[in-house]
């Protein structure tokens, strides 16, 4: 301090200045320490996020069983944690009651049965389950699913499969295999195998055997991705080869979010179904075009207190819609086409199975409508043009809670008197709101539960 500065400082002020300087320095040191600590916390959190990505990418025992030539890979992870988070939600009440009924219609609830089913489901998929689509020499793709199961669950799974009527047990050299016949012409059988830690299911026997016999290094396209952080509460990890897309579902408690990166352009017009006050939920997407399947719009309405649903499929051409319709009608009637009843609705040709079935099918242009109940085909916007223009990826969900407000009250009162006839409304009433959309300008959808 200079002599001139000392001349105007009164006695005692110099001590105050020293104290003030000390306080300022101390505050700066505290702030620096706090920022350093917070910075370390951020760095540590980011490292954990990167480690979770690496786990899905190559370290997971499920990923290691997925073939190198996989075209896409999805991993549903840590459902036990999500299960715990949902225990205080309305959704858990509805889900528990559904399990109590054995997930079957017109069955009286049995909490003991529900508890057993809940534990079995968590033992099989509560840790981790992966699904991959694999190329094949034919037009259809093969699928392979691998689940990391709880210790000791292999005995119960083998016991359940051995006693099931529609399951055929086959002894092979290195494993006991099970074949489940289906009514799907593309996938007439599903093959299943179980070992101490993992359970396998596939549409192709050779693919299942390859995965069962030894670990690999996971999908090649996944290994080539740059490592980056993903949310620590991720419950669904999805990646595809071409186009390269990453989708994540993450969240906890009452709030969950779907985020998509790498939004592609697809050859598929997004179908549409008109809405009115009776509509409960409407979903529109061209995502199936990503794997060569028809684009789709789904509508669920409430009419006379009961669910009425419809799916409008959009094909690349009218011939594709006709082929799918023929396959679908054969599935509905078997080898008895005389069981089909034709009718016309607003100029649209439709057919339904004679009898008690409420299902019907309508086709026009390159669109095909599959509906159930008292749905009006006039609400479906059938696409007639012959060309298939490119459009950005679209996935949208609209929820109208007003239409099913009464079911929200029924859940709160644990009134299950209408559960068998209106199961979807009980579940949907547990959603407080849905926000967002995925398209060329937006990339996330958030869901808040009651």
ZICORLIN-V815200 format. One record per residue. N is the residue number from 1. RES is the residue in three letters. SS is DSSP state (2 for helix, 1 for strand, 0 for the rest). PHI is phi in whole degrees, 0 to 359 (999 if undefined). NEAR is the number of other ideal C-beta (glycine too) atoms within 12 Angstrom. Layout:
N&RES&SS&PHI&NEAR + N&RES&SS&PHI&NEAR
This chain:
1&UNK&0&999&13 + 2&UNK&0&284&8 + 3&UNK&2&297&8 + 4&UNK&2&294&8 + 5&UNK&2&291&11 + 6&UNK&2&292&13 + 7&UNK&2&296&11 + 8&UNK&2&264&12 + 9&UNK&0&279&17 + 10&UNK&0&284&11 + 11&UNK&0&304&9 + 12&UNK&0&93&10 + 13&UNK&2&290&16 + 14&UNK&2&298&17 + 15&UNK&2&294&13 + 16&UNK&2&297&14 + 17&UNK&2&296&17 + 18&UNK&2&295&15 + 19&UNK&2&295&14 + 20&UNK&2&299&14 + 21&UNK&2&298&15 + 22&UNK&2&298&14 + 23&UNK&2&295&14 + 24&UNK&2&299&14 + 25&UNK&2&297&14 + 26&UNK&2&296&14 + 27&UNK&2&298&14 + 28&UNK&2&297&14 + 29&UNK&2&295&14 + 30&UNK&2&296&14 + 31&UNK&2&297&14 + 32&UNK&2&297&14 + 33&UNK&2&294&14 + 34&UNK&2&295&14 + 35&UNK&2&296&14 + 36&UNK&2&295&14 + 37&UNK&2&294&14 + 38&UNK&2&294&14 + 39&UNK&2&297&14 + 40&UNK&2&294&14 + 41&UNK&2&300&14 + 42&UNK&2&298&15 + 43&UNK&2&299&15 + 44&UNK&2&296&16 + 45&UNK&2&295&19 + 46&UNK&2&295&20 + 47&UNK&2&296&18 + 48&UNK&2&294&20 + 49&UNK&2&294&24 + 50&UNK&2&294&22 + 51&UNK&2&296&22 + 52&UNK&2&293&29 + 53&UNK&2&298&31 + 54&UNK&2&297&24 + 55&UNK&2&300&29 + 56&UNK&2&294&40 + 57&UNK&2&290&32 + 58&UNK&2&207&27 + 59&UNK&2&266&22 + 60&UNK&0&295&35 + 61&UNK&0&297&28 + 62&UNK&0&286&39 + 63&UNK&2&302&40 + 64&UNK&2&294&31 + 65&UNK&2&266&42 + 66&UNK&0&276&44 + 67&UNK&0&300&38 + 68&UNK&0&295&27 + 69&UNK&0&268&25 + 70&UNK&1&303&38 + 71&UNK&1&267&32 + 72&UNK&1&209&34 + 73&UNK&1&216&44 + 74&UNK&1&235&35 + 75&UNK&1&231&47 + 76&UNK&1&266&32 + 77&UNK&1&237&35 + 78&UNK&0&57&32 + 79&UNK&2&292&28 + 80&UNK&2&297&25 + 81&UNK&2&295&23 + 82&UNK&2&296&32 + 83&UNK&2&302&26 + 84&UNK&2&294&16 + 85&UNK&2&296&23 + 86&UNK&2&272&28 + 87&UNK&2&298&19 + 88&UNK&2&260&16 + 89&UNK&0&255&30 + 90&UNK&2&295&30 + 91&UNK&2&301&31 + 92&UNK&2&292&26 + 93&UNK&2&299&30 + 94&UNK&2&293&36 + 95&UNK&2&298&29 + 96&UNK&2&296&31 + 97&UNK&2&295&34 + 98&UNK&2&299&31 + 99&UNK&2&293&28 + 100&UNK&2&299&26 + 101&UNK&0&274&25 + 102&UNK&0&73&22 + 103&UNK&0&56&22 + 104&UNK&0&232&18 + 105&UNK&0&282&13 + 106&UNK&0&58&11 + 107&UNK&0&250&19 + 108&UNK&0&289&17 + 109&UNK&0&296&25 + 110&UNK&0&227&19 + 111&UNK&2&304&16 + 112&UNK&2&295&14 + 113&UNK&2&297&22 + 114&UNK&2&299&27 + 115&UNK&2&297&17 + 116&UNK&2&293&18 + 117&UNK&2&296&28 + 118&UNK&2&299&29 + 119&UNK&2&293&21 + 120&UNK&2&297&25 + 121&UNK&2&299&29 + 122&UNK&2&294&27 + 123&UNK&2&293&30 + 124&UNK&2&272&34 + 125&UNK&2&241&34 + 126&UNK&0&290&26 + 127&UNK&0&276&31 + 128&UNK&1&187&38 + 129&UNK&1&217&38 + 130&UNK&1&246&43 + 131&UNK&1&225&35 + 132&UNK&1&229&45 + 133&UNK&1&258&35 + 134&UNK&1&237&32 + 135&UNK&0&290&26 + 136&UNK&0&217&21 + 137&UNK&0&287&10 + 138&UNK&0&266&12 + 139&UNK&0&293&13 + 140&UNK&0&285&20 + 141&UNK&0&265&27 + 142&UNK&1&272&33 + 143&UNK&1&234&34 + 144&UNK&1&222&46 + 145&UNK&1&238&37 + 146&UNK&1&229&45 + 147&UNK&1&239&38 + 148&UNK&1&271&36 + 149&UNK&0&258&31 + 150&UNK&0&290&26 + 151&UNK&0&305&14 + 152&UNK&0&92&17 + 153&UNK&2&287&28 + 154&UNK&2&300&27 + 155&UNK&2&295&19 + 156&UNK&2&292&23 + 157&UNK&2&293&33 + 158&UNK&2&298&25 + 159&UNK&2&296&18 + 160&UNK&2&294&24 + 161&UNK&2&292&29 + 162&UNK&2&294&20 + 163&UNK&2&266&13 + 164&UNK&0&287&17 + 165&UNK&0&289&11 + 166&UNK&0&265&15 + 167&UNK&1&245&25 + 168&UNK&1&258&19 + 169&UNK&1&268&24 + 170&UNK&1&230&21 + 171&UNK&1&274&13 + 172&UNK&0&240&18 + 173&UNK&0&295&10 + 174&UNK&0&242&14 + 175&UNK&0&195&27 + 176&UNK&1&271&26 + 177&UNK&1&252&31 + 178&UNK&1&233&33 + 179&UNK&1&242&28 + 180&UNK&1&252&26 + 181&UNK&1&281&17 + 182&UNK&0&235&17 + 183&UNK&0&260&17 + 184&UNK&0&275&17 + 185&UNK&0&297&16 + 186&UNK&0&284&22 + 187&UNK&0&228&22 + 188&UNK&0&293&16 + 189&UNK&1&212&25 + 190&UNK&1&241&31 + 191&UNK&1&261&39 + 192&UNK&1&228&39 + 193&UNK&1&218&39 + 194&UNK&1&223&34 + 195&UNK&0&238&30 + 196&UNK&0&297&19 + 197&UNK&0&244&25 + 198&UNK&1&227&39 + 199&UNK&1&238&42 + 200&UNK&1&234&42 + 201&UNK&1&214&39 + 202&UNK&1&205&38 + 203&UNK&0&276&31 + 204&UNK&0&229&32 + 205&UNK&2&297&26 + 206&UNK&2&296&20 + 207&UNK&2&297&34 + 208&UNK&2&296&38 + 209&UNK&2&297&24 + 210&UNK&2&298&28 + 211&UNK&2&291&41 + 212&UNK&2&291&33 + 213&UNK&2&286&19 + 214&UNK&0&203&13 + 215&UNK&0&282&23 + 216&UNK&0&238&28 + 217&UNK&0&242&22 + 218&UNK&0&86&34 + 219&UNK&0&299&37 + 220&UNK&2&299&22 + 221&UNK&2&295&28 + 222&UNK&2&287&40 + 223&UNK&2&295&24 + 224&UNK&0&276&16 + 225&UNK&0&284&26 + 226&UNK&0&289&13 + 227&UNK&0&287&21 + 228&UNK&0&211&20 + 229&UNK&0&282&22 + 230&UNK&0&231&34 + 231&UNK&0&305&28 + 232&UNK&0&293&24 + 233&UNK&0&263&25 + 234&UNK&1&297&36 + 235&UNK&1&244&35 + 236&UNK&1&223&32 + 237&UNK&1&244&39 + 238&UNK&1&227&34 + 239&UNK&1&217&40 + 240&UNK&1&230&31 + 241&UNK&0&279&29 + 242&UNK&0&223&17 + 243&UNK&0&289&24 + 244&UNK&0&281&22 + 245&UNK&0&232&32 + 246&UNK&1&237&34 + 247&UNK&1&235&34 + 248&UNK&1&228&36 + 249&UNK&1&245&31 + 250&UNK&1&215&31 + 251&UNK&1&150&28 + 252&UNK&1&202&23 + 253&UNK&0&63&21 + 254&UNK&0&259&24 + 255&UNK&1&234&25 + 256&UNK&1&220&33 + 257&UNK&1&220&27 + 258&UNK&1&255&33 + 259&UNK&1&234&28 + 260&UNK&1&233&34 + 261&UNK&1&234&22 + 262&UNK&0&79&23 + 263&UNK&0&291&28 + 264&UNK&0&270&30 + 265&UNK&1&254&19 + 266&UNK&1&241&34 + 267&UNK&1&274&26 + 268&UNK&0&186&36 + 269&UNK&0&287&36 + 270&UNK&0&280&38 + 271&UNK&0&292&41 + 272&UNK&1&213&29 + 273&UNK&1&233&38 + 274&UNK&0&299&23 + 275&UNK&0&244&26 + 276&UNK&0&212&19 + 277&UNK&0&293&13 + 278&UNK&0&275&30 + 279&UNK&1&289&32 + 280&UNK&1&259&40 + 281&UNK&1&215&34 + 282&UNK&1&223&34 + 283&UNK&1&236&35 + 284&UNK&1&228&35 + 285&UNK&1&199&36 + 286&UNK&0&250&39 + 287&UNK&2&304&36 + 288&UNK&2&301&28 + 289&UNK&2&297&33 + 290&UNK&2&300&33 + 291&UNK&2&244&27 + 292&UNK&0&78&21 + 293&UNK&0&255&25 + 294&UNK&0&292&39 + 295&UNK&1&291&40 + 296&UNK&1&209&35 + 297&UNK&1&230&44 + 298&UNK&1&237&35 + 299&UNK&1&227&42 + 300&UNK&1&236&36 + 301&UNK&1&242&36 + 302&UNK&1&248&34 + 303&UNK&1&230&28 + 304&UNK&0&56&13 + 305&UNK&0&77&21 + 306&UNK&1&241&25 + 307&UNK&1&284&35 + 308&UNK&1&233&32 + 309&UNK&1&238&35 + 310&UNK&1&205&43 + 311&UNK&1&233&33 + 312&UNK&1&253&42 + 313&UNK&1&258&42 + 314&UNK&1&246&46 + 315&UNK&0&256&37 + 316&UNK&0&289&31 + 317&UNK&0&206&23 + 318&UNK&2&294&24 + 319&UNK&2&295&16 + 320&UNK&2&295&29 + 321&UNK&2&296&34 + 322&UNK&2&293&21 + 323&UNK&2&295&22 + 324&UNK&2&293&31 + 325&UNK&2&298&31 + 326&UNK&2&299&21 + 327&UNK&2&297&20 + 328&UNK&2&293&30 + 329&UNK&2&293&31 + 330&UNK&2&296&22 + 331&UNK&2&295&23 + 332&UNK&2&288&28 + 333&UNK&2&243&23 + 334&UNK&0&69&13 + 335&UNK&0&260&10 + 336&UNK&0&232&14 + 337&UNK&2&298&17 + 338&UNK&2&292&13 + 339&UNK&2&280&19 + 340&UNK&1&266&27 + 341&UNK&1&248&20 + 342&UNK&1&282&20 + 343&UNK&1&205&18 + 344&UNK&1&240&15 + 345&UNK&1&229&25 + 346&UNK&0&61&16 + 347&UNK&0&86&14 + 348&UNK&1&258&29 + 349&UNK&1&281&24 + 350&UNK&1&227&32 + 351&UNK&1&215&33 + 352&UNK&1&224&30 + 353&UNK&1&283&27 + 354&UNK&0&291&18 + 355&UNK&0&130&13 + 356&UNK&0&276&8 + 357&UNK&0&294&18 + 358&UNK&0&262&20 + 359&UNK&1&282&29 + 360&UNK&1&212&38 + 361&UNK&1&232&42 + 362&UNK&1&228&37 + 363&UNK&1&226&38 + 364&UNK&1&204&32 + 365&UNK&0&62&32 + 366&UNK&0&253&31 + 367&UNK&1&241&40 + 368&UNK&1&225&43 + 369&UNK&1&252&46 + 370&UNK&1&244&38 + 371&UNK&1&225&38 + 372&UNK&1&220&26 + 373&UNK&0&87&27 + 374&UNK&0&272&21 + 375&UNK&0&271&38 + 376&UNK&0&269&25 + 377&UNK&2&302&33 + 378&UNK&2&295&21 + 379&UNK&2&281&30 + 380&UNK&1&277&38 + 381&UNK&1&266&25 + 382&UNK&0&290&34 + 383&UNK&0&264&33 + 384&UNK&0&254&19 + 385&UNK&0&296&17 + 386&UNK&0&274&16 + 387&UNK&0&273&15 + 388&UNK&0&241&24 + 389&UNK&0&289&19 + 390&UNK&1&284&18 + 391&UNK&1&210&24 + 392&UNK&1&296&29 + 393&UNK&0&303&35 + 394&UNK&0&226&37 + 395&UNK&1&214&37 + 396&UNK&1&229&30 + 397&UNK&1&227&29 + 398&UNK&1&239&28 + 399&UNK&1&237&31 + 400&UNK&0&247&26 + 401&UNK&2&292&25 + 402&UNK&2&300&15 + 403&UNK&2&294&31 + 404&UNK&2&234&34 + 405&UNK&2&302&18 + 406&UNK&2&298&22 + 407&UNK&2&286&36 + 408&UNK&2&299&28 + 409&UNK&2&291&18 + 410&UNK&2&297&27 + 411&UNK&2&295&36 + 412&UNK&2&300&18 + 413&UNK&0&272&16 + 414&UNK&0&55&17 + 415&UNK&0&264&19 + 416&UNK&0&256&24 + 417&UNK&0&295&17 + 418&UNK&0&249&24 + 419&UNK&0&298&33 + 420&UNK&0&297&22 + 421&UNK&0&266&21 + 422&UNK&0&216&34 + 423&UNK&2&306&29 + 424&UNK&2&300&32 + 425&UNK&2&289&38 + 426&UNK&2&298&38 + 427&UNK&2&293&31 + 428&UNK&2&293&39 + 429&UNK&0&294&38 + 430&UNK&0&277&35 + 431&UNK&1&266&35 + 432&UNK&1&285&21 + 433&UNK&1&197&21 + 434&UNK&1&235&29 + 435&UNK&1&235&21 + 436&UNK&1&97&24 + 437&UNK&1&197&26 + 438&UNK&1&245&33 + 439&UNK&0&201&25 + 440&UNK&0&291&18 + 441&UNK&0&241&12 + 442&UNK&0&225&20 + 443&UNK&1&222&26 + 444&UNK&1&207&27 + 445&UNK&1&229&32 + 446&UNK&1&245&25 + 447&UNK&1&235&28 + 448&UNK&1&244&23 + 449&UNK&1&266&33 + 450&UNK&0&290&29
